[in-house]
Amino acid sequence: MRSVVLNDIVYFAANEKTKSALVAAGAEPGCIYTRDELRGLVELNRREPLTADELLRIHKAKKIFNGRITDGQVRSA
């Protein structure tokens, strides 16, 4: 799916196995969000609504460091 806010194509995967299959098919790992990562983003947004700039920074950090979003935080893999 093309995200206007992120200016990138992002993928949503149910789990790490699905993410691995997407990577094997050519998707960039930093552009794949698992169900657990989406839960982390929801948690962040519950604490304080995320702005478009904040989402973009999170996405860029995830891509640069091949990171993961866990417990409402971005961590490197």
C-alpha positions as CSV (number, residue, x, y, z in Angstrom):
1,M,0.0,0.0,0.0
2,R,1.3,3.4,-0.9
3,S,1.4,5.8,2.1
4,V,1.0,9.4,1.3
5,V,2.2,10.5,4.8
6,L,5.3,8.2,4.6
7,N,5.8,8.7,0.9
8,D,6.7,5.1,0.7
9,I,5.1,1.7,0.0
10,V,4.4,-0.2,3.2
11,Y,3.4,-3.7,3.8
12,F,1.4,-5.2,6.7
13,A,2.3,-8.7,7.8
14,A,0.5,-10.9,10.3
15,N,3.8,-12.2,11.8
16,E,7.6,-12.6,11.3
17,K,7.1,-15.6,9.0
18,T,5.0,-13.5,6.7
19,K,7.5,-10.7,6.9
20,S,10.3,-13.1,5.9
21,A,8.2,-14.2,2.9
22,L,7.7,-10.5,1.9
23,V,11.4,-9.9,2.2
24,A,12.2,-12.9,0.1
25,A,9.8,-11.6,-2.5
26,G,11.8,-8.3,-2.6
27,A,10.1,-6.0,-0.1
28,E,12.3,-3.8,2.0
29,P,12.4,-5.0,5.6
30,G,12.0,-1.5,7.0
31,C,8.8,-1.0,5.1
32,I,7.1,-4.1,6.6
33,Y,5.0,-3.6,9.7
34,T,3.9,-6.7,11.6
35,R,0.7,-6.9,13.7
36,D,2.8,-6.5,16.8
37,E,4.5,-3.4,15.5
38,L,1.1,-1.9,14.5
39,R,0.0,-2.6,18.1
40,G,3.0,-0.6,19.3
41,L,2.1,2.3,17.1
42,V,-1.4,2.2,18.4
43,E,0.0,2.3,22.0
44,L,2.1,5.3,21.1
45,N,-0.8,7.0,19.6
46,R,-3.0,6.3,22.7
47,R,-0.4,8.0,25.0
48,E,-0.4,11.1,22.8
49,P,-1.7,11.4,19.2
50,L,1.1,11.0,16.7
51,T,1.6,13.7,14.1
52,A,2.4,13.0,10.5
53,D,6.0,14.2,11.1
54,E,6.4,11.8,14.0
55,L,5.2,8.9,12.0
56,L,7.6,9.8,9.2
57,R,10.5,10.0,11.7
58,I,9.6,6.6,13.2
59,H,9.4,5.1,9.7
60,K,12.7,6.6,8.6
61,A,14.4,5.3,11.8
62,K,12.8,1.8,11.3
63,K,14.3,1.7,7.7
64,I,17.7,3.1,8.5
65,F,18.3,0.8,11.5
66,N,16.2,-2.2,10.3
67,G,14.3,-1.5,13.5
68,R,11.2,-2.9,15.0
69,I,8.5,-1.1,17.0
70,T,8.0,-2.9,20.3
71,D,6.2,-1.8,23.5
72,G,5.4,1.6,21.9
73,Q,9.1,2.2,21.1
74,V,11.4,1.9,18.1
75,R,14.3,-0.5,18.6
76,S,17.0,-1.8,16.2
77,A,16.8,-5.4,15.2
